[in-house]
Amino acid sequence: MPKKPAHAFGLFLLFAAPLVAFWWTHDQGVSWLAFVVALSFTVLTNIDDLAEFSVGPLKAKMRESIVEATATATQLRQLGITVGRALLADMMAGSFIGGMTTARRLSFHDELMSAIDALNPSPEQRDQVELEWRKGIHWIYLRAIRKVIQFPSGEVERRWNALGDFETWAAPTPRRIERFLSEEKMEATPEARAWIDDYRHFSETGEIRRRDTFAEQ
């Protein structure tokens, strides 16, 4: 019987993904993650077809093997999620591949999340992967807003700098920023309002609008 496309693709990934990942990033950790994702994909796409061989006295043994394979896939999924979260957090913190531009970080994030999605994570698990990453994106939005507002005094600027919680790496929300501007009687420029709206949109949807402009911040 010819191999199904998913089977062939999974086998191809097992060999190609680690090589491509290492060639692109020169990082063994990323290469290992690529192998884990490829292996998980191959296992998950073959589990159902293993049942075709469950006949006669081998049926009970094959069923047991399928259960074990499912458990392994679950473990690989959790491993991929854990490693993915660590990679994104490290990359956003700035110590992952020195000199990486924001544009490249965004591209790498998309590639990594596509690989994580191949593991079929739950929405909660997917959120775990991006938790620290999203915090970092919030700070980039805050930086973009900071660039286009004028502070009436150094004291007001000091209060602005105190809005974020650096201990937990939590940036002020768009609503908190708007309240600050109102309290300080500062009128937001059209550009500042646009960035605040983009920040709010990301907070609600996870989508980065004006991606090219954002990558320049």
Secondary structure, DSSP 8 states (H G I E B T S, - for coil): ----HHHHHHHHHHHHHHHHHHHHH--HHHHHHHHHHHHHHHHHHHHHHHGGG--GGGHHHHHHHHHHHHHHHHHHHHHHHHHHHHHHHHHHHT-SSTT--HHHHHHHHHHHHHHHHTT---HHHHHHHHHHHHHHHHHHHHHHHHHT---SSHHHHHHHHTSSBTTTTB---HHHHHHHHHHTT----HHHHHHHHHHHHHHHH---SSHHHHHT-
